[in-house]
């Protein structure tokens, strides 16, 4: 069982009462005590749980029924590989045509596009409140939002799979990020993110993936789409030559910044 799946089950166990015991987790996760301790330590470091005698609980003031996402919280991820993400965001913004409509999926790399969009007069559909805040000072940028629940870890608006939440909007380009990418395709840590990104992909003519090179070294998660659905990948020079050639052989246009 992957770490992402164990995290999902931990939060499911926490939801009814806000507490789960080590004994219950051992049965639920079918994992060793050492693995469970590492999982809980990682979630505690991210501020998502508090370890207590006999188990774990949600932090004070947290609603056990509130929607949660698996994966690295936004505030932690934003500081990782920042210079690479800024260069990737600038290169992505250069692909936008003045006056067009685009979709920008929430993420710490796609956020870096925003300073370079000012003056282009774009219409932007985004599910990220961070991106909304970055675009609000741009008087010529129109902003559209989907409906759904706010997931505070990422400050993103998402709706469950099967629930139609998007405005009637079609765009030449979708800019999106990923938790990982490999030969299997593009991956995210949480199935709710996957459902939301599938709805965006279905509305786009070109799908442009913004990922720093560390995302090629981690290949676990739920698959969003295969490489055949990705038109362009923008990444940094840390990508391994073998990986870069594999993407080109798969028919993906690769932009290295």
C-alpha angles and dihedrals in degrees: 000000000000121000091248091057091047090051091051091052092047091056091045089055091048095050101079099052107000091247136083128181127229089239092056091048092052089056095040098047100034086218135130120266089247092055092048091050090052091049092050092045090053092049091047091051087053090052094243098116141012120227113225136172108298098007145335138297139191117267117269112280094020117131109230091210095051115115115260136189128216119231137053114333115245095244090056096042096049092071095050117099090343099164091052091048091051092053091047092049092051092050091049093051089054088065092063119101117219113261097014131123119247137175120227118191118214118267145114093260098045088050088066090068093068102081089054096052096068112117096019095100093225130172106223128195109196137160093204123099089197089060091045090054091049093050099042094085089056102092094195096050117094115208129206126187133195123228123251143091124318113240104204098200089068099017087233134140115231137167126204120264112279094026114113108224106148126102116243093273135144123185138188091228140031118195113200142161134216142210091226141348132203143142088296091060140251117340138196130191097232131050091219089061090049092054092049093049092048089058090053094046090054090058098048133085094201125027114208118191120207111198134149115230094259089073090069091060094059118062110173132104141069114317115245097182143331124262088256089072093053117088101181136013120197114197141146132268092265090083112115114249091234091053092047092051091048090056092049090048087054089058097255119141106232123206115189118194 
